[in-house]
């Protein structure tokens, strides 16, 4: 008997459901594979059958089905508007009961951009708009993550919504929108004074830092000019700033933008004393190194806490092109020793290493390339020691810097 009812509800057979419900002994909450007749009717959007079952006093209206979802949640998820309206008019409905990952009906509607369902639920005072998943993600967070701007507008217009509630990793809705690069949502949130635009995640990474890291150039431009007080220098727990991260990731256009903003501290080191210039040198970002060398505000000699300078690390890593630009930039270079070794010593040593001495992050091809480049650095420094003026001049010609400005620098510094 119960199985017949279940099948009738699954098939949408209204007449058979009416007939079977006349038997008062029938267990209308019997389930097959975790789904009751009521659940299956809601899942399939059979409005008339839902009405019939709601009128039965024995009905367990909130009994969960697959993935611990309630009939109400599944109706919201499947966007059966009339069924959702019916259930909202019943006081027995638990409108906030979540599934196994903590998603409520409202969360599901926002995530799936079901606008009409979202509107219906916003108009019901029982709905908890800020209830989060088990990982702390709220409805607003999910809308920001997915780029659902119409859902965003609805949520921001409701003063009950907590616009700064973060997930378990400390990611706020604004932080997530910045990471995903959803510029229209970022603009929308920046226009809301309730939004904390500098709130970092658990690692201390701010929204501005993450847009710099991800290379979202247009968002960086907008944030710098929007009129809100963006903290352009706020460091992570490791002391890393937005400018540092742009140099580390080699994002030239963002480095240019930040260099031209007087609010940005372009020499601020991380907790280990590593400056943005240093990290660009160690990673071999030649275009960024060239750009920074042309800015006299950049400290190109500052060593990290253990004494390694940009010059020494370039020798150590075999970055011959960076070495060339350091030598002809016309600025003072710190060539002090590290562990009793000069840059020449380090380049010689690294150029003679055997396979069993290769860095753990290097491939064999990278190892061989680094050895070759270290050999070139040895030749360059030895030439510099024999004839510094001529070596620098020839380097300038080689790098295309032998115009009038280079000639002036060359004469001023080296004669």
Secondary structure by P-SEA (a helix, b strand, c coil): caaaaaaaaaacaaaaaaaaacccccccccccccccaaaaaaaacaaaaaaaaaacccccccccccccccaaaaaaaacaaaaaaaaaacccccccccccccccaaaaaaaacaaaaaaaaaacccccccccccccccaaaaaaaacaaaaaaaaaacccccccccccccccaaaaaaaacaaaaaaaaaacccccccccccccccaaaaaaaacaaaaaaaaacccccccccccccccccaaaaaaaacaaaaaaaaaacccccccccccccccaaaaaaaacaaaaaaaaaacccccccccccccccaaaaaaaacaaaaaaaaaaccccccccccccccaaaaaaaaaacccccccccccaaaaaaaaaaaaaaaaaaaaaaacaaaaaaaaaaaaccccaaaaaaaaaccc
